[in-house]
Amino acid sequence: MADFPFTEPLSSAVADQLFLEARTINVWRDKPVSDEQLHRLYDLTKMGATSANCSPARFHFVKSDAAKARLKPLLMAGNDAKMMQAPVTVIIANDLGFAEYLPQLFPHDLSAKNWFADPDVAATTAMRNGTLQGAYLMIAARSLGLHCGPMSGFDNAAVDREFFAGTQLQSNFICSLGYGSTDQIFDRSPRLDFADAAAIL
């Protein structure tokens, strides 16, 4: 039996870039993010695992001045300034109608669409897996040399009305993307020790 490839640990430099030295950005450098970079970012993000490959997250990249002006009044004070300064802010939303794509995304079992006929099951699945995809997006962005400023301080209902009216999309969280400055970086907050957050059973 052959080993699955890519089983060796990555370098400590990779761990630093993705996790150990990565920080939430509050001040952004005046350096653009291209549409090509956003396409590359999505192409990495979409490869992350989801339940039955359901892929419920939808990513709306707020980049133009006009789109930023629509989003700005829906954010908490402080977050609005950071979003306006960042070259791009992505709204990560969950598509409650994700099951419509399952015949394409999960051809192994064409009955999979029926697994999510119950709206409560669909909503729970969308939130769980859409959040997971949002995390994939942040890791993918960092792997491409971009920095992240995730935020939940905004009016979800207002964002849904402004950007997703007439759809089955519901906003989850937002994340600014670009090239960060070291200005206004907070001291790193503590994390829980293994004994407080984990167990080996």
DAQUI-V241132 format. One record per backbone hydrogen bond with DSSP energy under -1.0 kcal/mol. CO is the residue of the C=O (numbers start at 1). NH is the residue of the N-H. E is the energy in kcal/mol with one decimal. If there is no record, write none. Layout:
CO_NH_E + CO_NH_E
This chain:
11_15_-1.6 + 12_16_-2.3 + 13_17_-2.2 + 14_18_-2.5 + 15_19_-2.5 + 15_20_-2.1 + 16_21_-2.6 + 27_181_-2.7 + 29_31_-2.1 + 34_38_-1.7 + 35_39_-2.2 + 36_40_-2.3 + 37_41_-2.6 + 38_42_-2.4 + 39_43_-2.4 + 40_44_-1.6 + 41_45_-2.6 + 42_46_-2.8 + 44_47_-1.4 + 45_48_-1.8 + 50_53_-2.3 + 51_54_-2.4 + 56_95_-2.4 + 58_93_-2.9 + 60_91_-2.8 + 62_89_-2.0 + 64_68_-2.4 + 65_69_-2.2 + 66_70_-1.2 + 67_71_-1.7 + 68_72_-2.8 + 71_74_-1.9 + 72_75_-1.7 + 74_155_-2.7 + 76_80_-1.5 + 78_82_-1.5 + 79_83_-2.4 + 80_84_-2.2 + 81_85_-1.8 + 82_86_-1.9 + 88_177_-3.3 + 89_62_-3.3 + 90_175_-2.0 + 91_60_-2.2 + 92_172_-2.9 + 92_173_-1.1 + 93_58_-2.8 + 94_170_-2.1 + 95_98_-1.6 + 97_100_-1.8 + 98_101_-2.0 + 99_102_-1.6 + 101_104_-1.0 + 101_105_-2.5 + 102_106_-3.3 + 106_109_-1.6 + 109_112_-1.9 + 111_114_-1.7 + 112_115_-1.6 + 113_116_-1.2 + 114_117_-1.5 + 118_122_-2.4 + 119_123_-2.6 + 120_124_-2.3 + 121_125_-2.5 + 122_126_-2.7 + 123_127_-2.4 + 124_128_-2.4 + 125_129_-2.5 + 126_130_-2.6 + 127_131_-2.0 + 128_132_-1.7 + 129_133_-2.2 + 130_134_-1.9 + 131_135_-1.9 + 132_136_-2.2 + 133_137_-2.3 + 134_138_-1.6 + 135_139_-2.2 + 136_140_-3.0 + 137_141_-2.7 + 138_142_-2.2 + 139_143_-2.1 + 140_144_-1.2 + 141_146_-2.5 + 142_145_-1.5 + 147_178_-1.4 + 148_25_-2.1 + 149_176_-2.0 + 151_174_-2.4 + 152_154_-1.8 + 153_76_-2.5 + 154_156_-1.0 + 155_159_-2.5 + 156_160_-2.6 + 157_161_-2.0 + 158_162_-2.4 + 159_163_-2.9 + 160_164_-1.7 + 164_167_-1.8 + 168_96_-2.6 + 170_94_-3.1 + 173_92_-2.7 + 174_151_-3.1 + 175_90_-2.8 + 176_149_-2.1 + 177_88_-1.4 + 178_147_-3.2 + 179_29_-3.0 + 182_185_-1.2 + 193_196_-1.1 + 193_197_-1.2 + 194_198_-2.7
